[in-house]
Amino acid sequence: MFSNSRSVVIMGLFSASLAASGLALAQAEDDDTIRDLVSRLDLESYKTTIRGLTQFGDRRQGTERNRQAVDWIEAWLQAVGCENTQRITYTFDPEPRPRRSQAAVNTDLTTPTGGAVGRNGNGPGGSSIYGYRNRTGVNRDLQAQEDLRIRELNMEEPVNGERQQVYCTKVGTTYPDEMYIISAHMDGHGVNEALNDDGSGTALVMELARIFNSADVETERSIRFALWNNEETGLNGSGAYVEQRRELQGIESPPGSGQYPEPRWLGMIQHDMMLWDHGAPRADGTVSSEQRPEADVNIEFQSASELADASMRLAFVFKAAADAYNTDYPASVGPHMTNTDSTPFMNIVPSISLRENERGAHTGAGWNPTWHTPLDVWATFSDEDFRLGLNAAQTTLSAVAQLVGASVGN
């Protein structure tokens, strides 16, 4: 445990600033309530949920394996008590993209830049001005996947057309018309099992849905658990949700029913790649096979968003919760949230993203060799990696429990 801070400390630090930002913070009954809820997170349960997702290969959008995964997620949510599942339907019909040769893609995936990227003018600057970089790209070559079973799972190519994604809602007892959105994207690509990107985030959201929908748990405010599709093609699923649901916020339907199909958004929390924090590439392009001692849960907001100040405050609520309730890894806050499904929300509602390391400075610089490659499979990851994802779940669970006023009955 990194701190003995209690939930009352979080209240004292953040209540005033959150109220000024339009963010709601309702304290859970007491510190014991939150510790009870956090204790219900279990490493083996988290791993089992990830394992269930990997049966569908990389779950690439526009394929039967993707549709089967959506069905499986929906059935799983219903089985753990989040029975009011709904689907968003939209059409994805892009123009064909020019195809690069697979040789060029493979070169990007395997060839490091070969030199230090620093202030000496040898690198691109920006978020990657320090250290060494690896090139990144998306594997499309079936033969690059050595595991025949995984290769065969991923043979079908996507086609344009209708897409669906599923969500369910824990309805608040006092303020059913207000909610926090907890989300991850369930699609992947790279001829792999999409275990880290983003089975790790999807399973996290599903595990939180299991706990918050336990028969003995109530929340004053609502929570929506959303599993986006089409993230890898440009945040199309989360964008479709915003387009279809934004104007429905806070409307009672039917009037006088006390039911709010789209409660007013109070905050959006995305989870995208939770497991791999092994450090920067070495000069030869290799990356350590072990989780680095400095591994942490990164909580990012976007400093360029219209709601940057409120999003920053939300991020620090999560940081304080991690300080109090995480068991193995700390959390840090950064201002570079990008290229993830919180982006369509960030100018509408305070939005943050939890992940394994910084999206721009780290992932974009090739810190994770499993990203969109054949290595994003079960055999690559250790319990230390899975435990980092579990600690991200502890962060979100403990923070959201306070934000929604969670309580546990007898």
C-alpha positions as CSV (number, residue, x, y, z in Angstrom):
1,M,0.0,0.0,0.0
2,F,1.4,3.4,-1.0
3,S,-0.5,5.6,1.4
4,N,-2.7,5.3,4.4
5,S,-4.9,8.2,3.1
6,R,-8.6,7.6,3.7
7,S,-11.5,8.6,1.5
8,V,-12.2,11.6,3.8
9,V,-8.8,13.0,2.7
10,I,-10.0,12.8,-0.9
11,M,-13.2,14.6,0.0
12,G,-11.3,17.4,1.7
13,L,-8.8,17.9,-1.2
14,F,-11.3,17.8,-4.1
15,S,-14.9,18.5,-3.1
16,A,-14.7,22.3,-3.5
17,S,-12.8,22.3,-6.8
18,L,-15.0,19.5,-8.3
19,A,-18.2,21.3,-7.3
20,A,-16.9,24.4,-9.0
21,S,-16.2,22.4,-12.1
22,G,-19.7,20.8,-12.2
23,L,-18.3,17.4,-11.1
24,A,-20.3,15.5,-8.6
25,L,-18.5,13.8,-5.7
26,A,-20.6,11.8,-3.2
27,Q,-18.7,10.0,-0.5
28,A,-19.2,6.3,-0.1
29,E,-20.5,5.3,3.3
30,D,-16.9,4.9,4.8
31,D,-13.5,3.7,4.0
32,D,-14.4,0.2,4.9
33,T,-17.0,0.2,2.1
34,I,-14.4,1.0,-0.5
35,R,-12.0,-1.5,0.9
36,D,-14.7,-4.1,0.8
37,L,-15.4,-3.3,-2.9
38,V,-11.8,-3.3,-3.8
39,S,-11.2,-6.6,-2.1
40,R,-13.8,-8.1,-4.5
41,L,-11.3,-7.6,-7.4
42,D,-9.3,-10.7,-7.9
43,L,-6.3,-11.4,-10.2
44,E,-7.5,-14.8,-11.3
45,S,-11.0,-13.5,-12.1
46,Y,-9.5,-10.6,-14.1
47,K,-7.3,-13.0,-16.0
48,T,-10.3,-15.4,-16.6
49,T,-12.3,-12.6,-18.2
50,I,-9.4,-11.6,-20.4
51,R,-9.0,-15.3,-21.4
52,G,-12.7,-15.3,-22.4
53,L,-12.1,-12.4,-24.8
54,T,-9.1,-14.0,-26.4
55,Q,-11.1,-16.9,-27.7
56,F,-12.2,-14.6,-30.4
57,G,-8.8,-13.7,-31.7
58,D,-8.1,-10.1,-32.3
59,R,-11.8,-9.2,-32.6
60,R,-11.2,-7.1,-35.6
61,Q,-14.2,-5.0,-36.5
62,G,-16.3,-6.1,-39.5
63,T,-15.8,-9.8,-38.9
64,E,-17.7,-12.7,-37.5
65,R,-15.3,-13.0,-34.6
66,N,-16.0,-9.4,-33.7
67,R,-19.8,-10.0,-33.7
68,Q,-19.4,-13.1,-31.6
69,A,-17.3,-11.2,-29.1
70,V,-20.1,-8.5,-28.8
71,D,-22.6,-11.3,-28.2
72,W,-20.4,-12.9,-25.6
73,I,-19.8,-9.6,-23.7
74,E,-23.5,-8.9,-23.6
75,A,-24.3,-12.3,-22.3
76,W,-21.5,-12.0,-19.7
77,L,-22.8,-8.7,-18.4
78,Q,-26.3,-10.0,-18.1
79,A,-25.1,-13.1,-16.2
80,V,-23.4,-10.9,-13.5
81,G,-26.4,-8.8,-12.9
82,C,-26.1,-5.9,-15.4
83,E,-29.2,-7.1,-17.2
84,N,-30.4,-3.9,-18.8
85,T,-28.0,-4.2,-21.8
86,Q,-28.5,-2.0,-24.8
87,R,-26.8,-1.8,-28.2
88,I,-25.7,1.1,-30.3
89,T,-26.0,0.4,-34.1
90,Y,-24.2,2.4,-36.7
91,T,-22.7,2.0,-40.1
92,F,-19.0,1.9,-40.9
93,D,-18.5,2.3,-44.7
94,P,-15.1,4.0,-45.4
95,E,-13.5,4.4,-48.8
96,P,-10.9,1.7,-49.5
97,R,-7.4,2.7,-48.2
98,P,-4.3,2.3,-50.4
99,R,-2.5,-0.8,-49.4
100,R,1.1,-0.7,-48.4
101,S,3.3,-3.6,-49.1
102,Q,3.5,-6.1,-46.3
103,A,7.3,-5.9,-46.5
104,A,7.1,-2.2,-45.7
105,V,4.8,-2.8,-42.8
106,N,7.0,-5.6,-41.4
107,T,10.0,-3.2,-41.7
108,D,8.2,-0.7,-39.6
109,L,7.4,-3.3,-37.0
110,T,10.8,-4.7,-36.6
111,T,13.4,-2.0,-37.3
112,P,14.4,0.5,-34.6
113,T,15.4,4.0,-35.5
114,G,18.9,3.1,-34.5
115,G,19.9,6.3,-32.8
116,A,19.3,8.4,-29.8
117,V,16.3,10.8,-30.1
118,G,17.2,13.9,-28.2
119,R,17.7,17.6,-28.3
120,N,20.6,17.2,-30.8
121,G,18.3,17.4,-33.8
122,N,18.4,13.7,-34.7
123,G,14.8,13.1,-33.8
124,P,11.3,14.4,-34.4
125,G,11.1,16.3,-31.1
126,G,7.8,16.8,-29.3
127,S,6.8,14.0,-26.9
128,S,9.6,11.8,-28.1
129,I,12.6,14.0,-27.5
130,Y,14.2,11.6,-24.9
131,G,15.9,8.3,-25.3
132,Y,15.5,5.7,-28.1
133,R,12.5,4.9,-30.3
134,N,11.1,1.8,-32.0
135,R,9.1,2.1,-35.1
136,T,5.4,1.1,-34.8
137,G,2.8,-0.2,-37.2
138,V,0.0,-2.7,-37.6
139,N,0.8,-6.3,-38.6
140,R,-1.5,-7.6,-41.4
141,D,0.6,-10.6,-42.3
142,L,-1.1,-13.9,-41.2
143,Q,2.2,-15.8,-41.5
144,A,3.9,-13.5,-39.0
145,Q,1.7,-15.1,-36.3
146,E,3.6,-18.3,-35.3
147,D,0.7,-19.8,-33.4
148,L,-1.4,-21.7,-36.0
149,R,-4.5,-21.6,-33.8
150,I,-4.4,-17.8,-33.4
151,R,-3.6,-17.4,-37.1
152,E,-6.7,-19.4,-38.1
153,L,-8.9,-17.4,-35.7
154,N,-7.9,-14.2,-37.5
155,M,-8.2,-15.3,-41.2
156,E,-11.4,-13.5,-42.0
157,E,-11.0,-10.0,-43.4
158,P,-13.4,-7.2,-42.4
159,V,-16.2,-5.9,-44.7
160,N,-18.0,-2.6,-44.5
161,G,-21.5,-2.4,-43.1
162,E,-23.5,-2.4,-39.9
163,R,-21.6,-2.4,-36.5
164,Q,-22.9,-2.8,-33.0
165,Q,-21.5,-2.3,-29.5
166,V,-23.0,-3.0,-26.1
167,Y,-23.4,-1.1,-22.8
168,C,-25.3,-1.6,-19.6
169,T,-26.2,0.7,-16.7
170,K,-26.1,0.5,-12.9
171,V,-29.1,2.9,-12.0
172,G,-28.5,5.3,-9.2
173,T,-31.0,5.2,-6.3
174,T,-30.9,9.0,-5.5
175,Y,-29.8,10.6,-8.8
176,P,-30.7,8.2,-11.6
177,D,-30.5,11.1,-14.0
178,E,-26.7,11.5,-13.5
179,M,-24.0,9.1,-14.5
180,Y,-20.3,8.3,-15.0
181,I,-19.3,6.4,-18.0
182,I,-16.7,3.6,-17.5
183,S,-15.5,2.3,-20.9
184,A,-12.9,0.4,-23.0
185,H,-12.8,-0.7,-26.6
186,M,-13.4,-4.4,-27.4
187,D,-12.0,-4.5,-30.9
188,G,-8.4,-5.1,-31.9
189,H,-6.1,-6.0,-34.8
190,G,-2.7,-7.3,-35.6
191,V,-3.3,-11.0,-36.1
192,N,-3.1,-11.8,-32.4
193,E,-5.4,-12.2,-29.4
194,A,-5.7,-8.4,-28.7
195,L,-5.0,-9.3,-25.1
196,N,-3.5,-6.0,-24.0
197,D,-5.0,-3.8,-26.7
198,D,-7.7,-3.9,-25.4
199,G,-8.8,-7.1,-23.8
200,S,-7.1,-5.8,-20.7
201,G,-9.3,-2.7,-20.6
202,T,-12.4,-4.5,-21.7
203,A,-12.0,-7.1,-18.9
204,L,-11.4,-4.3,-16.4
205,V,-14.7,-2.6,-17.2
206,M,-16.5,-6.0,-17.2
207,E,-15.1,-6.8,-13.7
208,L,-16.2,-3.5,-12.4
209,A,-19.7,-4.1,-13.8
210,R,-19.7,-7.4,-11.9
211,I,-18.9,-5.8,-8.6
212,F,-21.1,-2.7,-8.9
213,N,-24.0,-4.9,-10.0
214,S,-23.7,-7.2,-7.0
215,A,-27.0,-7.6,-5.2
216,D,-25.7,-5.9,-2.0
217,V,-24.3,-2.8,-3.7
218,E,-26.2,0.4,-4.3
219,T,-25.0,3.7,-5.8
220,E,-26.6,7.1,-5.5
221,R,-25.6,8.0,-9.0
222,S,-25.7,5.9,-12.1
223,I,-22.8,4.2,-13.8
224,R,-22.7,3.1,-17.5
225,F,-20.4,0.3,-18.6
226,A,-19.6,0.8,-22.3
227,L,-17.6,-1.5,-24.6
228,W,-16.8,0.4,-27.8
229,N,-16.3,-1.1,-31.2
230,N,-14.3,0.4,-34.1
231,E,-11.7,2.1,-31.9
232,E,-8.9,0.9,-34.1
233,T,-10.4,2.5,-37.2
234,G,-10.6,5.9,-35.7
235,L,-12.8,6.0,-32.6
236,N,-15.9,5.3,-34.7
237,G,-17.9,3.5,-32.1
238,S,-17.5,6.0,-29.3
239,G,-18.1,8.7,-31.8
240,A,-21.3,7.1,-32.9
241,Y,-22.4,7.0,-29.2
242,V,-21.8,10.7,-28.8
243,E,-23.6,11.5,-32.0
244,Q,-26.6,9.4,-31.1
245,R,-26.9,9.9,-27.3
246,R,-25.5,13.4,-26.5
247,E,-28.8,15.3,-27.0
248,L,-30.8,12.7,-24.9
249,Q,-29.0,13.5,-21.7
250,G,-31.1,14.0,-18.6
251,I,-34.5,13.5,-20.4
252,E,-37.0,11.5,-18.4
253,S,-38.7,9.0,-20.7
254,P,-41.5,8.4,-20.6
255,P,-42.3,11.6,-18.7
256,G,-43.1,11.0,-15.0
257,S,-41.6,7.5,-15.1
258,G,-38.4,8.3,-13.1
259,Q,-36.5,6.6,-15.9
260,Y,-33.6,8.3,-17.7
261,P,-32.4,6.3,-20.8
262,E,-29.4,8.7,-21.1
263,P,-28.5,10.2,-17.7
264,R,-26.5,13.4,-17.7
265,W,-22.8,12.7,-18.2
266,L,-20.7,13.7,-15.2
267,G,-17.4,12.1,-16.3
268,M,-16.0,9.7,-18.8
269,I,-13.3,7.2,-17.8
270,Q,-11.6,5.2,-20.6
271,H,-9.3,2.2,-20.2
272,D,-7.0,1.4,-23.1
273,M,-4.0,-1.0,-22.8
274,M,-3.4,-1.8,-19.1
275,L,-0.6,-4.3,-18.8
276,W,2.8,-3.4,-20.3
277,D,5.1,-0.9,-18.6
278,H,8.5,-2.5,-19.2
279,G,10.4,0.7,-20.0
280,A,11.9,2.4,-23.0
281,P,13.6,0.6,-25.9
282,R,17.3,0.1,-25.6
283,A,19.8,1.3,-28.3
284,D,19.4,-2.0,-30.2
285,G,15.6,-1.7,-30.2
286,T,14.9,-4.4,-27.6
287,V,12.7,-3.9,-24.7
288,S,13.0,-5.6,-21.3
289,S,10.8,-8.7,-20.8
290,E,10.2,-7.7,-17.2
291,Q,7.9,-5.1,-15.7
292,R,10.0,-2.1,-14.7
293,P,10.4,-1.2,-11.0
294,E,8.9,2.2,-11.8
295,A,5.8,0.8,-13.4
296,D,2.6,2.7,-12.6
297,V,-0.9,3.3,-13.7
298,N,-1.0,6.4,-16.0
299,I,-4.1,8.7,-15.6
300,E,-4.2,11.1,-18.5
301,F,-6.3,14.1,-19.4
302,Q,-6.0,16.3,-22.5
303,S,-4.5,19.7,-21.7
304,A,-5.8,21.1,-25.1
305,S,-9.5,20.1,-24.4
306,E,-12.1,22.8,-23.6
307,L,-12.6,21.1,-20.2
308,A,-8.9,20.6,-19.4
309,D,-9.2,22.1,-15.9
310,A,-12.2,19.9,-14.8
311,S,-10.6,16.8,-16.4
312,M,-7.4,17.5,-14.6
313,R,-9.3,17.6,-11.3
314,L,-11.1,14.4,-12.1
315,A,-7.7,12.8,-12.9
316,F,-6.4,13.8,-9.5
317,V,-9.4,12.3,-7.7
318,F,-8.3,9.0,-9.3
319,K,-4.7,9.6,-8.3
320,A,-5.8,10.1,-4.7
321,A,-7.9,7.0,-4.8
322,A,-4.9,5.0,-6.1
323,D,-2.7,6.4,-3.3
324,A,-5.2,5.1,-0.8
325,Y,-6.4,1.8,-2.3
326,N,-3.9,0.3,-4.8
327,T,-2.0,-2.7,-3.5
328,D,1.0,-3.0,-5.8
329,Y,1.5,-0.1,-8.3
330,P,1.1,3.6,-7.8
331,A,-0.6,6.0,-10.3
332,S,0.6,9.2,-12.0
333,V,-1.2,12.0,-13.8
334,G,-0.3,13.3,-17.2
335,P,-1.8,15.9,-19.7
336,H,-1.4,14.0,-23.0
337,M,-4.6,11.9,-23.4
338,T,-4.9,11.1,-27.1
339,N,-5.9,8.5,-29.6
340,T,-8.4,6.8,-27.4
341,D,-12.2,6.7,-27.0
342,S,-12.4,9.5,-24.4
343,T,-11.4,11.9,-27.2
344,P,-15.0,12.3,-28.6
345,F,-16.2,13.2,-25.1
346,M,-13.4,15.5,-23.9
347,N,-15.0,18.8,-24.9
348,I,-18.4,17.8,-23.6
349,V,-17.7,16.2,-20.2
350,P,-14.6,15.9,-18.0
351,S,-12.7,12.9,-19.5
352,I,-9.7,10.9,-18.6
353,S,-8.0,7.7,-19.8
354,L,-6.2,5.1,-17.7
355,R,-3.5,3.0,-19.4
356,E,-0.2,1.3,-18.9
357,N,2.0,4.3,-19.9
358,E,1.7,7.6,-21.7
359,R,0.1,7.2,-25.1
360,G,2.1,9.8,-27.0
361,A,5.5,9.8,-25.2
362,H,5.7,6.1,-24.5
363,T,3.4,3.9,-26.6
364,G,3.9,6.1,-29.7
365,A,7.7,5.8,-29.2
366,G,7.6,2.0,-29.4
367,W,7.8,1.2,-25.7
368,N,5.4,-1.7,-26.2
369,P,6.5,-4.3,-28.8
370,T,3.1,-6.1,-28.4
371,W,1.2,-3.1,-29.8
372,H,-0.7,-4.2,-32.9
373,T,1.8,-7.1,-33.4
374,P,1.6,-10.9,-33.2
375,L,3.1,-10.6,-29.7
376,D,-0.2,-9.4,-28.2
377,V,-1.0,-13.0,-27.0
378,W,-1.3,-14.8,-23.7
379,A,2.2,-16.3,-23.7
380,T,3.8,-12.8,-23.7
381,F,2.5,-11.6,-20.4
382,S,3.3,-12.5,-16.8
383,D,1.3,-12.1,-13.6
384,E,3.3,-8.9,-12.9
385,D,1.7,-7.5,-16.1
386,F,-1.8,-8.7,-15.2
387,R,-1.4,-7.2,-11.8
388,L,-0.7,-3.8,-13.2
389,G,-4.1,-4.0,-15.0
390,L,-5.7,-5.2,-11.7
391,N,-4.3,-2.1,-9.9
392,A,-5.8,0.1,-12.6
393,A,-9.1,-1.6,-11.8
394,Q,-8.5,-0.8,-8.1
395,T,-7.9,2.8,-9.0
396,T,-11.1,3.2,-11.0
397,L,-13.3,1.2,-8.6
398,S,-12.2,3.1,-5.6
399,A,-12.6,6.5,-7.2
400,V,-15.9,5.8,-8.9
401,A,-17.3,4.3,-5.6
402,Q,-16.8,7.7,-4.0
403,L,-18.0,9.7,-7.0
404,V,-21.3,7.8,-7.1
405,G,-21.8,7.3,-3.4
406,A,-21.6,3.5,-3.3
407,S,-22.8,1.6,-0.3
408,V,-22.8,-2.1,0.6
409,G,-25.8,-3.7,2.3
410,N,-25.9,-6.5,4.9
